[in-house]
Amino acid sequence: MISVKNVLVVLAVAFTAYLAARGLTWGAAPVPQPLIIVVTLAFYLATTWLCIFWEPARRPDEAPVPSAAVDADAASASASGATSARLPDLVERVRSPHRLPPVAQILALACAVIVPSAISLAAGEASRLASFATWYLGGIGALMTIVMVRRRPWTAWTGIVLLAIASMVWMGPLNALALGLVGSIVWVTCAQLLVFSMDRAARDTSRLTRLQRAATAWQTSQVVRQRERRVQVQKALAVAGPVLTRTVAQGGALTDADRLEARIAEGRLRDEMRGPRLLDDDVRAELERARRRGANVTVLDEGGLDDVDEQTLSIIRGQLAETLRSASSDRLYIRTSPDERVAVTVVGRSPSVGGPSDEDAVDLWREIPHPGAG
């Protein structure tokens, strides 16, 4: 698959090869040391292409990600609506090439030092301003542009300084500036600005993605809460609807039986809101039976069963229903427990023997353990 990176690599290889090929076009001009020119061109091309293609060794926990796979990930993320969740990873994976390894940096600086002097000496004094002897002004500039793109700005600018010194020594400051040194400086400057802009765009994209993810999470939580409220309202209407209808029809003049039904309906609603994970048909039936005999029942789930699966919950609910079936306390307190061994605690209290008292006696204490807990 054709990607931007592959296109840029091909262009860099072709352009540097073209610049180096100019060094072989001396024609009939006298060249004292042609072999040195050929060897220098080979050294330049080897160093330049090494800087283009050499990727540093990856850590064991990293896996190479081909550009085609990145494009496929982006397409699938967009198609599935998960772009905001995966975009930071995609940005990081296509953001930029890896930093140039130190060995390649040294070779690039060696090129900036050796190539201008070698070409100038091999071409001879009479041909130092010919096109085949000045190609290195653009060639070294292109090499330092590649080094800049590979995240080594100090090395790139050091190479430009070395190129400027060598070219001005061999051909003079005005000739060096007129024949290509200015262009090389402009290339490296533009490359640095481009890299800076890309990094800033990547940071902004990552920041905006985090904000979008937070907004999406907040919106999702609001949707979930609205759905839960609708479910609770529907349950409330199903439980309290008949009682409210009778109350309105009778003008508020309720019989003792109606008041009992209203109290049971209120308790049922509280159970559904405070401890829905503790409830099944058997537990609801036992809670209603306890209220009908006059007991005051409080059910409270404080999050101790959030990570419990349905099969385990059914076992806990069965034991809770069995405990309530045998309970005769006037007040029942049913609460989940944060203890990793105890799932639910059931406490029953009744007035002390001998008359009413502010301190009721505890006549029921049952700890329902988590199934499988030691």
Secondary structure, 3 states (H helix, E strand, C coil): CCCHHHHHHHHHHHHHHHHHHHCCCCCCCCCCCHHHHHHHHHHHHHHHHHHHHCCCCCCCCCCCCCHHHHHHHHHHHHHHCCHHHHHHHHHHHHCCCCCCCHHHHHHHHHHHHHHHHHHHHHHCHHHCCCHHHHHHHHHHHHHHHHHHHCCCHHHHHHHHHHHHHHHHHHHCHHHHHHHHHHHHHHHHHHHHHHHHHHHHHHHHHHHHHHHHHHHHHHHHHHHHHHHHHHHHHHHHHHHHHHHHHHHHHCCCCCCHHHHHHHHHHHHHHHHHHHCHHHCCHHHHHHHHHHHHCCCEEEEECCCCCCCCCHHHHHHHHHHHHHHHHCCCCCEEEEEECCCCCEEEEEEEEECCCCCCCCCCEEEEEEEEECCCCC
